[in-house]
Amino acid sequence: RNKELIYAIIVISIYLIIFRNLLLVNIHVITEVPSYFSIGSLGVTFLGPGNYLYFLIYVLGGGNGEKFLYIFPFILGSLGFHFLAKQFSNNFIVKYIAPFFFMLNPGSSSILITNPEIIFDYSLLPFIFYFSYKIYKKFNLIDFLYLTGLLIIGQAIYFEMFFIAFIFQFPLILFAISSKIKEFPKFLAYIIAADSMAFISEIGVEIGSYITASSIGAAQYMFGYYL
């Protein structure tokens, strides 16, 4: 346990050093950094868990809340990958070095610039894969509730979490098919049920987002923005 605590402190320290400039500056003067909740305005009309989180962050301090949500996913994702790696490997590099590459890579950097909400969902994926795997091995109601809860949290942050999670769950589904396990129909039903609950939890935002996107697309087409 002492080793895990030391590793957690090291992870936190490294990311605080990496993001030290973000901690010191007023986030509203960093014009290159998009607002964490870019679709927050939709929550005013379409209520969902994400709406309450959106308001809570701003009640707690606005810019400081956004700073926290920029840094926290990197810490969570690295620790989550470390936790997942321990379940499948004893290799030092896989357990202690790979977690940093999981979060610090060109893909996550490009996503952070455009859609920082996705980084939060990305950081949850090791835990989602872990609980999906446990359900694959043997169904347990507690694991199913953990999985569903994580998906709902991710959905509250970014409205397509259910789809992102399914991409990571899909290899398990293929493995279950190839293994010809007798419980495959139940396993697939549990995965779909958990993802569906996440989708339903933010159904208002889903509908609002697609309506808004369709309206913008139609307007751009009407006014000749598409050639």
Solvent accessible surface area in square Angstrom, and as a share of the most:
residue,aa,sasa,rsa
1,R,253,0.92
2,N,117,0.60
3,K,133,0.56
4,E,56,0.25
5,L,111,0.55
6,I,100,0.51
7,Y,15,0.06
8,A,23,0.18
9,I,94,0.48
10,I,82,0.41
11,V,0,0.00
12,I,69,0.35
13,S,47,0.31
14,I,61,0.31
15,Y,0,0.00
16,L,75,0.37
17,I,107,0.54
18,I,79,0.40
19,F,26,0.11
20,R,129,0.47
21,N,106,0.54
22,L,21,0.10
23,L,75,0.37
24,L,154,0.76
25,V,51,0.29
26,N,88,0.45
27,I,12,0.06
28,H,130,0.58
29,V,96,0.55
30,I,38,0.19
31,T,121,0.70
32,E,135,0.60
33,V,45,0.26
34,P,41,0.26
35,S,53,0.34
36,Y,1,0.00
37,F,15,0.06
38,S,71,0.46
39,I,49,0.25
40,G,8,0.08
41,S,84,0.54
42,L,32,0.16
43,G,5,0.05
44,V,102,0.59
45,T,101,0.58
46,F,62,0.26
47,L,117,0.58
48,G,8,0.08
49,P,50,0.31
50,G,8,0.08
51,N,9,0.04
52,Y,141,0.54
53,L,47,0.24
54,Y,49,0.18
55,F,94,0.39
56,L,90,0.45
57,I,13,0.07
58,Y,83,0.32
59,V,121,0.69
60,L,122,0.60
61,G,38,0.37
62,G,9,0.09
63,G,10,0.09
64,N,102,0.52
65,G,9,0.08
66,E,8,0.03
67,K,22,0.09
68,F,113,0.47
69,L,8,0.04
70,Y,7,0.03
71,I,9,0.05
72,F,67,0.28
73,P,1,0.00
74,F,5,0.02
75,I,21,0.11
76,L,34,0.17
77,G,0,0.00
78,S,0,0.00
79,L,48,0.24
80,G,0,0.00
81,F,49,0.20
82,H,8,0.04
83,F,70,0.29
84,L,24,0.12
85,A,8,0.06
86,K,74,0.31
87,Q,81,0.36
88,F,104,0.43
89,S,32,0.21
90,N,139,0.71
91,N,78,0.40
92,F,131,0.55
93,I,111,0.56
94,V,56,0.32
95,K,34,0.15
96,Y,26,0.10
97,I,71,0.36
98,A,26,0.20
99,P,0,0.00
100,F,32,0.13
101,F,137,0.57
102,F,26,0.11
103,M,0,0.00
104,L,67,0.33
105,N,41,0.21
106,P,117,0.73
107,G,38,0.37
108,S,4,0.03
109,S,58,0.37
110,S,60,0.39
111,I,53,0.27
112,L,35,0.17
113,I,115,0.58
114,T,89,0.52
115,N,50,0.26
116,P,1,0.01
117,E,2,0.01
118,I,34,0.17
119,I,1,0.00
120,F,17,0.07
121,D,0,0.00
122,Y,45,0.17
123,S,0,0.00
124,L,7,0.04
125,L,1,0.01
126,P,4,0.02
127,F,40,0.17
128,I,0,0.00
129,F,46,0.19
130,Y,33,0.13
131,F,28,0.12
132,S,0,0.00
133,Y,59,0.22
134,K,72,0.31
135,I,5,0.02
136,Y,27,0.10
137,K,130,0.55
138,K,165,0.70
139,F,79,0.33
140,N,70,0.36
141,L,106,0.53
142,I,98,0.50
143,D,10,0.05
144,F,20,0.08
145,L,98,0.49
146,Y,122,0.47
147,L,0,0.00
148,T,9,0.05
149,G,29,0.28
150,L,32,0.16
151,L,0,0.00
152,I,52,0.27
153,I,87,0.44
154,G,0,0.00
155,Q,1,0.00
156,A,14,0.11
157,I,5,0.03
158,Y,27,0.10
159,F,26,0.11
160,E,53,0.24
161,M,0,0.00
162,F,47,0.20
163,F,110,0.46
164,I,31,0.16
165,A,0,0.00
166,F,71,0.29
167,I,95,0.48
168,F,74,0.31
169,Q,0,0.00
170,F,89,0.37
171,P,74,0.46
172,L,10,0.05
173,I,8,0.04
174,L,91,0.45
175,F,115,0.48
176,A,0,0.00
177,I,90,0.46
178,S,81,0.52
179,S,51,0.33
180,K,174,0.74
181,I,48,0.24
182,K,191,0.81
183,E,97,0.44
184,F,43,0.18
185,P,90,0.57
186,K,118,0.50
187,F,5,0.02
188,L,49,0.25
189,A,56,0.44
190,Y,58,0.22
191,I,0,0.00
192,I,88,0.45
193,A,35,0.27
194,A,0,0.00
195,D,11,0.05
196,S,46,0.30
197,M,91,0.41
198,A,0,0.00
199,F,60,0.25
200,I,111,0.56
201,S,29,0.18
202,E,4,0.02
203,I,70,0.35
204,G,15,0.15
205,V,8,0.05
206,E,1,0.01
207,I,85,0.43
208,G,1,0.01
209,S,12,0.08
210,Y,102,0.39
211,I,99,0.50
212,T,54,0.32
213,A,61,0.47
214,S,76,0.49
215,S,64,0.41
216,I,93,0.47
217,G,23,0.23
218,A,57,0.44
219,A,43,0.33
220,Q,55,0.24
221,Y,165,0.63
222,M,147,0.66
223,F,146,0.61
224,G,43,0.41
225,Y,147,0.56
226,Y,124,0.47
227,L,219,1.09
